[in-house]
């Protein structure tokens, strides 16, 4: 069913290799639509023996066994009359309709109806190709489609919009980059399967209020995309591996069995992951199925192979710009979109060859889908006070569109060019930017430009603001309401555990035989996906942890005996993939693809594959002169990992998100080592840095250290060099000692500083490189939880309470009774009482860091609050004999 236009809208980028959809809520918030918990839906389609069409990751998995039934890129087949899959033939419209139907189903599952939608298409598509898209939308059950033009208003129904126009709108209306009337930008759309380049000119707003971007030239390379970079790397692997393992390589390169096809698919996925890793680092191992030793690929390999391919892309871009009667330097901007544009060499070559600094975002897959939403402006009645029809930066999705560095050279960071000043009286779509946001240091204000324009007497010229949108907008908190309750267990379980990841909740209860009964459910509905029992029993289970690809079951301290159990269950099926014993005092740190086991008895670190448990590497821990190998291990955290939900302790629930590719090890000899998480390779080492009981935080490219003693110093090390440290702060006397240390912003650390015998004089010390130290009182606080640059100071003993401070130390919320936890980088939950293993009612409130006061959401009834976990909308808790899911935000 199609919803009324209350402000909800759906933008869809139907891509050659992947499809992306962005949902807008009535209040202007936007969020990528999730498919199996992921924001990207593979566009491939599989036809089963009954003729039914499967899409996305299901289609990929089914296609591994029967590739003749699988079409990975239906959009490439748009000109063909029919496409044979198995023993049947399908029209291209039928294949595209299958993907569009999956998008509609996901949207309906998220909001309850299909909102008004905008679907994008390549600017070069002629009428016949567009008709295929019309037919596909009709077959998928979408409303009648109509195309956007500048000659009249678009009638109701599904709107069609050219991809570069959608990208240009994102560039101007979301990023607030100026494109004066008459000026043009080039959109470089580098996806998985194709390259599309277009120049679009701002023709001025049309009478219907739409931004008047017109495509003036188009081009592209239909056989050049990220898949071609993958193919070049696979070919290189063949040269590296094939000589020593010819039979295995032949099996992988020309698979003839189901096993061979699965292994070949696994190889390509490993290569794709290596390519992404090489966009961040200099080396990446690749596990080749059937070959014991991993092959090594380097960034030099990638760039050597990619350079001739990308030279074609640069030449095509130059031709498209010339076809618009422009020189590259005459453009108002060069905007890179599409997932493959995040490879640093892409922007670097364009910059070097064209002389234009490109703009590329951290998530370049999203701008086209989100820019499409501007074709359905928020209705006036749905806009918050002061919001214009053009979506403001505050109305954006839960992320920050930050420019991405091209490589380690700071001079190659894009965008590097200042935006051109508008001509007198000229504007750009959406008009001058709204007032700057009240929080986040990542905003630059073009005050100087405004002053120059004012001095020049330019009429109507305003101050231009470079705004990065709030990555964690205020949630719409609501009264808690029960979503679902699982069936009751026969007896009261001795232990109950929950974990959440994206839209999935995992629920586990300890049975009478000491095994865990584990089930996975959809968080938004409670629908059961699978249910299994653990293969082993243990008297005490410690926890369950949702990790990439599945679920870890962690046994508790077992007393005398061999140690604890660690089990990994597949996220899609619940099948046990591996099992590993660990010691009672051992720890396990999970990265995107590798789990690191701190084996204290063996004095070593062991890298285990997350999904298969296979040992990938072993590294002996440093020892002191007494042969002590005691160690402290810290995984490098990112703004994304610290921007997700926390445990009650304040630690992140998803520490592996972002570019988490390294860990820091503090040795018994006071040395610090920087280690590659995937390969175990020692990247850098420095002696005499910290003791194993000192406070150490690794965040982004910085390592913060405080000595665990009175009269301490706060030191900052650059992880890229591990050179001499910068002293950020020195305690003024020997009566002060650090109680806690957290990263609380970019190149900024916060210490909770206590005074011997005087808990009332505890303070927060905030120190950033090149800035004066800030300090403010935090009486009796015992730990800190960062929320972006805001900070939650908590009392965790007898009189539990929280105080929320803004970046300058002002108390936004003071001495609120209860336990505060992070929902994301901009929102928190406050439980009225400490967590408990006993069933009880627990009142809960929600608050944005920019809010005036908490929103009282009501009670969680008869829950074991210690078992609760949460995402940005749902809380899952164990009760007496069952589990209950509550919704607390829309």
SULNORQUI-V419729 format. One record per run of one state. SS is the DSSP state (alpha for helix, beta for strand, coil for the rest). FROM is the first residue (numbers start at 0). TO is the last residue. If there is no record, write none. Layout:
BEGIN
SS_FROM_TO, SS_FROM_TO
END
This chain:
BEGIN
coil_0_0, beta_1_1, coil_2_7, beta_8_13, coil_14_16, beta_17_23, coil_24_28, beta_29_31, coil_32_33, beta_34_34, coil_35_36, beta_37_37, coil_38_39, beta_40_41, coil_42_43, beta_44_46, coil_47_51, beta_52_54, alpha_55_64, coil_65_65, alpha_66_68, beta_69_70, coil_71_72, alpha_73_76, coil_77_81, beta_82_84, coil_85_86, beta_87_89, coil_90_90, alpha_91_110, coil_111_112, beta_113_113, coil_114_115, beta_116_120, coil_121_125, alpha_126_138, coil_139_143, beta_144_146, coil_147_156, beta_157_161, alpha_162_173, coil_174_182, beta_183_189, coil_190_193, beta_194_201, coil_202_211, beta_212_220, coil_221_224, alpha_225_240, coil_241_244, alpha_245_252, coil_253_256, alpha_257_277, coil_278_281, beta_282_285, coil_286_293, beta_294_297, alpha_298_322, coil_323_326, alpha_327_329, coil_330_331, beta_332_336, coil_337_337, alpha_338_341, coil_342_342, alpha_343_353, coil_354_357, beta_358_360, coil_361_365, alpha_366_374, coil_375_378, alpha_379_381, coil_382_391, alpha_392_394, coil_395_395, beta_396_396, coil_397_401, beta_402_402, coil_403_403, beta_404_404, coil_405_408, alpha_409_411, beta_412_412, coil_413_441, beta_442_445, alpha_446_454, coil_455_462, beta_463_466, coil_467_475, beta_476_484, coil_485_494, beta_495_500, coil_501_502, beta_503_509, coil_510_514, beta_515_521, coil_522_526, beta_527_532, coil_533_539, beta_540_546, coil_547_548, beta_549_554, coil_555_562, beta_563_569, coil_570_574, beta_575_581, coil_582_585, beta_586_589, coil_590_592, beta_593_598, coil_599_602, beta_603_608, coil_609_613, beta_614_619, coil_620_630, beta_631_634, coil_635_635, beta_636_636, coil_637_639, alpha_640_642, coil_643_644, beta_645_645, coil_646_650, beta_651_651, coil_652_660, beta_661_665, coil_666_670, beta_671_675, coil_676_680, beta_681_685, coil_686_693, beta_694_698, coil_699_700, beta_701_705, coil_706_711, beta_712_717, coil_718_724, beta_725_729, coil_730_734, beta_735_742, coil_743_746, beta_747_754, coil_755_756, beta_757_767, coil_768_772, beta_773_776, coil_777_781, beta_782_786, coil_787_788, beta_789_794, coil_795_799, beta_800_804, coil_805_809, beta_810_816, coil_817_817, beta_818_823, coil_824_825, beta_826_830, coil_831_838, beta_839_847, coil_848_853, beta_854_869, coil_870_872, beta_873_877, coil_878_881, beta_882_888, coil_889_889
END
